[in-house]
Amino acid sequence: MRQLTTDVAVIGAGTAGLAAYRAAIAAGKHAVLIEGGPYGTTCARVGCMPSKLLIAAAEAAHHARHTAAFGVHVDGDVRVDGRAVMDRVKRERDRFVGFVLDGVESIPAEHKIRGFARFIAPGLLQIDAHTRVRAAAVVIATGSSAFIPESFRALGDRLVLNDDVFDWDDLPRRVAVFGPGVIGLELGQALARLDVAVRVFGESGSIGGISDPRVRSAACGIFQQEFYLDPNARVLDTKRVGDEVEIRYVALDNTERVERFDVVLMATGRRPNTAFLDLDRAGIPLGAQGVPVFDRETMQVGDTAVFIAGDVNADVPLLHEAADEGKIAGDNAARFPAVRAGLRRASLGVVFSDPQIALIGIPFKQLGAGTFVTGAVDFSNQGRSRVMLKNKGLLHVYADVATRRFLGAEMIGPSAEHIGHLLAWAAQQSLTIDQMLEMPFYHPVIEEGLRTALREAQALLDRAGVRLAA
C-alpha cells in the first residue's frame, strides 16, 4: 500500500477538477489529481462539443430544405447520410478530447493517481487498493451521471443516454426521447432534422429550464410545429419487444397510440457522483441527494477542509461555472483555513435548439410578485428576424420596481446565445433599464428586439414610479 501526503487532493479530473488542481499549484501548494474514469471532460466527450457537432449537421439539413421561401430552389431531395454525420461527430469529438488530454499529459506523472477515491477518515483517502493519501485539504470534483428511472432499466441496450449517442456509427430510424430539458431538446430536435422519427415526452410541463409560463408556452408551440413534443405526456406503458421498444401513450389529440422505436433516449436529468465517496467517514454535512452542504461563494463544505466544485454540487451544471468553481475551490483549499469568496458571475444558460433558449440572471420563478415589471418582445414581426425568416420567439426582461435595476430575462428566439451574453453582462454590472437603453443599438439587427423589450419595461417602471410617489 503506497502512502502519500499532500497539501491538496483533487478527486476528479474534469473541468472543475483540472481548474482546482491548477489553482492549488498556482498558490504554491503540492497537489495530486485523482481520477478513476477516462481522462477528458464531460463537455468534450459527451456534452457541449459533440452535441453541437450533431446540431450543426442538423442545421445544415434544415437550411437546405428551407430555401424556397427566399426564391432559392435546391434541385432534388436533401439526403442525410447517417454514417457520414456520425463519422464527423466522432472525429471532431475526439479532436476536442485530444486537446483536454494534452493538458492532462502536461501534468507531472507524480501528481496524477489513477483509481477511485473514497474517504476512510477526515483528510484521509483510499484510492482503490493501492494508495492512501493524507491531504490537508480535499476538493471533490467527481461530476455527475445520467439518471435512469428504475422502470426503464428492463429496456436493456435499447435504452441509451446522451453519453451513448456520440458513439453511434449510424443514425437510428425511430427514437423516443424522455425529458425535454437541455439535452432532450437539443438532441431530439437535431435527430428530427436528420430524418429520424422522434417523439419527445415530458412529465412536469418543463421545457428547456424555462420558468416563465408565457415564454415556456411560446417555446412549446414553436417546437411542436417541427417535431412531436408533449411536456405533460401520459405514457401508459413502456416495454421491450425483441429489438424494439413499444410505447403506449395518450397523444396530444387525446387518442391512445402504440408506437415502436429503435431506442429510447433517456434525458431525465443527472445525479451527483457522491455515492462511492463514503462522505460519512469524513464528517461532512449532507443535504439533498446526498450532496455536501457548501457555501457557493467559497465552495467550502461546512467548516471543514473539504471543498466541492462542478456538476457534483448540483448547483449550476455548466462548463464555465465548473471552471469558476474549480478555481475558487482549489485556491481556498490551498489557503485553508483562510478561505475567501471567489468571483461568481451572473447566471447565464443557453439551450442550442432552434430557436435558441437563453436564461439570464434571476429566473422568473424566483421573482417576488409585485416587485418587478416585465418588458416583452415577440420576434414574429421583428425586422431583421423577419428578413432572415428567423422570426419566432418571445423575450421577457425583468426589472426591479424600486431600483429600476435589470434583474434577469428568459427568452426563446434568434441569436439568444448573443443576446444572453449582453444581458448577463448587464446583470453582472447591476445596470438599470435606463442605463441599458443608453447603449448603442445598430440597425437593422436582432438586438433591436431587445431594445423594444427594454423600452416597454422602462414605460412600465415610469408608471409604477408614479403610483409609488402617489
Buried (B, 14 or more C-beta within 10 A) or exposed (E): EEEBEBBBBBBBBBBBBBBBBBBBBEBEBBBBBBBBBEBBBBBBBBBBBBBBBBBBBBBBBBEEEEEEEEEEEEEEEBEBEBEEBBEBBBEBBBEBBEEBBEBBEEBEEEBBBBBBBBBEEBBBBBBEEEBBBEBBBBBBBBBBBBEBEEEBEEBEEBBBBBBBBBBBEEBBEBBBBBBBBBBBBBBBBBBBBBBBBBBBBBBEEBBBBBBBEBBBBBBBEBBBEBBBBBBEBEBEEBEBEEEBBBBBBBBEEEEEEEBEBBBBBBBBBBBBBBEEBBBEBBBBEBEEEBBBEBBBBBBBBBEBBBBBBBBBBBBBBBBEBBBBBBBBBBBBBBBBEEBEEBEBEBBBBBBBBBBBBBBBBBBBEEBEEEEBBBBBBBBEEBBBBEEEEBBBBBBBBBBBBEEBBBBBBBBBBBBBBBBBBBBBBBBBEEBBBBBBBEEEEEEEBBBBBBBBBBBBBBEBBEEBEEEEEE
